[in-house]
Amino acid sequence: MENSPFYSGKRPNNPVFPFRVSEENAHVSQAPESRAIIRILLAGNYLFNRVYHRLTVATPNPLPETGPAIFVCNHVSGLDPLLIQSASPRRLITWMMAKEYYDVRSLAWVYKTVGAIPVARSGRDLTATRLALRALEAGQILGVFPEGKIAPTLELLPFQTGVALMAIKAGVPVYPAYLDGTQRGKEMVPAVLIPRKAMLRFGPPVEIDRSSTSREALEEQTRRIREAIEALQNQTLQAYNPQTL
């Protein structure tokens, strides 16, 4: 099982949540999509993943045109964020990712340009949590892989509860998706460089009970998020064989 460079949304110890996102403060910062360099990167990523790679999007993209949200998806390869972003060409997804990958010199400028959030793998990175909440406060879409690792088989790995905690504290919707294809289980370099075929299925926002952040409540909301992705997985597998898309 391969460690993922992208953050799983682990719940930090003694989390600090200084605010709840409101419609009023969600648009304080300039939208990153308005920057020329971001538009260029989004266009290049779209062509790379829809022409060189062959991504099929099975359902309409429900992500809001404006305003904050958390996007969650299963994790099958290092190519996943690029594929997913190509299905959202008008909204930049701010991914949480492992700090050791964020610090790779050759790619650091890209991660910094798109606003990726570096996270220490210890799961106690309060700075990353604050940055994630600030991204939501600024009206951005936060991307998280709740499994935290690349799953080599069709079985979903355990989900971390950090997504549920951030969704409750920030008061933002959670949108699930399921992704699969011939990139499953491949290391980052071959997954990105060798042409792949993939299928992405979006789902409606998960109904989150925001009345409590107790351990039991977070586990229950995390279960709901997992079940939403499992339902999308079942729908995908009934129609397609991910390895022969």
C-alpha positions in Angstrom: 0.0 0.0 0.0 1.5 3.3 -1.1 1.5 6.4 1.0 -0.3 9.3 -0.6 1.2 12.7 -1.1 -2.2 14.1 -0.4 -3.6 14.7 3.1 -6.2 12.4 4.5 -8.0 14.9 6.8 -6.8 13.4 10.0 -8.2 15.0 13.1 -5.4 17.0 14.9 -5.0 16.9 18.6 -6.5 19.9 20.4 -7.8 21.5 17.1 -8.3 25.2 17.0 -11.1 26.6 14.8 -11.2 30.4 15.1 -14.2 30.9 12.8 -17.1 29.6 10.9 -17.3 30.4 7.2 -20.1 32.8 6.2 -21.3 34.0 2.9 -20.0 37.4 3.8 -16.4 36.5 4.5 -16.2 33.7 1.8 -15.4 36.2 -0.9 -13.0 38.5 0.9 -10.0 37.2 -1.0 -9.6 37.4 -4.8 -10.7 34.1 -6.4 -7.5 32.2 -7.4 -9.1 31.4 -10.8 -8.9 35.1 -11.7 -5.1 34.9 -11.9 -3.7 34.4 -15.4 -1.1 31.8 -14.3 -3.9 29.7 -12.7 -6.0 29.9 -15.8 -3.1 28.7 -17.9 -2.4 25.8 -15.5 -6.1 24.8 -15.5 -6.2 24.9 -19.3 -3.0 22.9 -19.6 -4.2 20.4 -17.0 -7.6 20.0 -18.8 -5.9 19.1 -22.1 -3.4 16.8 -20.5 -6.1 14.8 -18.7 -8.8 14.8 -21.3 -6.7 14.3 -24.4 -3.4 12.6 -23.4 -5.2 10.7 -20.6 -8.8 9.7 -21.3 -11.0 10.8 -18.4 -14.7 10.1 -18.7 -16.9 12.1 -16.3 -20.1 10.0 -15.7 -22.2 12.7 -14.0 -22.4 16.5 -14.0 -20.0 18.3 -11.8 -22.1 19.6 -8.8 -19.4 21.7 -7.2 -20.7 25.3 -6.6 -19.7 28.0 -9.1 -18.8 30.2 -6.2 -18.3 29.8 -2.5 -16.6 27.3 -0.2 -17.0 23.5 -0.2 -15.0 20.4 0.8 -14.5 17.8 -2.0 -13.7 14.2 -1.0 -12.8 11.2 -3.2 -11.3 7.8 -2.9 -7.6 7.6 -3.8 -6.1 5.2 -6.4 -3.0 6.8 -7.8 -0.8 9.9 -7.8 -2.6 11.1 -11.0 -5.9 11.5 -9.1 -5.7 15.2 -8.3 -4.9 16.1 -11.9 -7.8 14.0 -13.2 -10.2 15.5 -10.8 -9.1 19.0 -11.4 -9.6 18.6 -15.1 -13.3 17.8 -14.4 -13.5 21.2 -12.6 -11.8 23.6 -15.1 -13.5 26.7 -13.7 -12.9 26.1 -10.0 -9.4 25.5 -8.6 -9.4 22.8 -5.9 -7.0 23.5 -3.0 -5.5 20.2 -2.1 -4.1 19.2 1.3 -0.9 17.2 0.7 2.0 15.7 2.6 4.8 18.2 3.3 7.6 15.9 2.1 6.1 16.0 -1.4 5.2 19.7 -1.2 8.9 20.4 -0.5 10.2 18.6 -3.6 12.2 21.4 -5.4 11.2 20.6 -9.0 7.4 20.8 -8.2 7.3 23.2 -5.2 6.6 26.2 -7.4 3.5 24.5 -8.9 2.2 23.5 -5.5 2.7 27.0 -4.1 1.1 28.6 -7.2 -2.1 26.6 -6.9 -2.2 27.1 -3.1 -1.7 23.5 -2.0 -1.6 23.1 1.7 1.4 21.1 3.1 0.6 18.8 6.1 3.0 17.0 8.4 2.1 13.3 8.4 2.0 13.2 12.2 -1.7 14.3 12.0 -1.1 17.1 14.5 -0.4 20.0 12.1 -2.6 22.8 13.4 -1.0 25.2 10.9 -2.3 23.1 8.1 -5.8 23.0 9.7 -5.8 26.8 10.0 -4.7 27.2 6.4 -7.5 24.8 5.3 -10.1 26.8 7.2 -8.7 30.0 5.8 -9.1 28.6 2.3 -12.7 27.8 3.0 -13.2 31.2 4.5 -11.8 32.7 1.3 -14.5 30.9 -0.7 -12.3 28.1 -2.0 -12.9 24.4 -2.6 -10.8 22.2 -0.3 -9.8 18.8 -1.7 -9.1 15.9 0.6 -8.6 12.1 0.2 -10.0 10.7 3.4 -8.3 7.4 3.1 -4.8 9.0 3.3 -3.2 6.3 1.3 -3.5 4.9 -2.3 -5.8 1.9 -2.2 -4.4 -0.9 -4.4 -7.7 -2.8 -4.6 -11.4 -1.9 -4.9 -11.8 -2.1 -1.1 -12.0 1.4 0.4 -9.5 2.0 3.2 -10.6 3.5 6.6 -11.6 7.1 6.5 -10.1 9.7 8.8 -12.6 12.0 10.7 -10.9 15.3 9.9 -13.2 16.1 7.0 -16.3 15.8 9.1 -14.7 18.0 11.8 -13.8 20.7 9.3 -17.2 20.6 7.6 -19.0 20.9 10.9 -16.8 23.7 12.2 -16.7 25.7 9.0 -20.3 25.0 8.1 -19.6 24.1 4.5 -21.0 21.3 2.3 -19.1 18.1 1.5 -19.2 16.8 -2.1 -18.2 13.1 -2.7 -16.9 11.5 -5.8 -15.6 8.1 -6.9 -12.6 7.7 -9.3 -11.2 4.6 -10.8 -9.3 3.4 -13.9 -6.2 1.9 -15.4 -4.0 4.2 -13.2 -5.0 2.3 -10.0 -2.1 1.3 -7.8 0.5 2.9 -10.1 3.5 4.9 -8.8 3.2 8.6 -9.4 5.6 8.8 -12.4 4.1 6.0 -14.5 0.6 7.0 -13.5 1.2 10.5 -14.8 3.4 9.8 -17.9 1.8 6.7 -19.4 -1.7 7.3 -21.0 -4.5 6.1 -18.7 -8.2 5.7 -19.0 -10.3 6.7 -16.0 -13.9 7.2 -14.9 -15.0 9.9 -12.4 -18.5 10.0 -10.9 -19.7 12.9 -8.7 -22.4 12.7 -6.1 -24.7 15.2 -4.4 -23.6 16.8 -1.1 -23.5 14.6 1.9 -26.1 15.4 4.6 -24.0 16.4 7.7 -25.3 16.7 11.2 -23.5 19.7 12.6 -24.9 19.5 16.2 -21.9 17.9 17.8 -18.1 17.3 17.4 -17.8 14.5 19.9 -15.8 11.4 18.8 -19.0 9.5 18.2 -20.6 12.3 16.2 -17.5 12.6 14.0 -17.4 8.9 13.4 -21.0 8.9 12.4 -20.6 11.8 9.9 -17.4 10.1 8.5 -19.5 6.9 8.0 -22.0 9.0 6.0 -19.2 10.4 3.8 -17.8 6.9 3.3 -21.2 5.5 2.4 -21.8 8.2 -0.1 -18.5 7.3 -1.9 -19.3 3.6 -1.6 -22.7 4.2 -3.4 -20.9 6.0 -6.2 -18.5 3.1 -6.4 -21.3 0.6 -6.8 -22.9 2.7 -9.5 -19.6 2.8 -11.4 -18.9 -0.9 -11.1 -22.3 -1.8 -12.3 -21.7 0.0 -15.5 -18.0 -0.3 -16.2 -14.9 -2.4 -15.6 -12.5 0.3 -14.3 -9.4 -1.6 -15.6 -10.7 -1.8 -19.2 -12.4 1.7 -19.6 
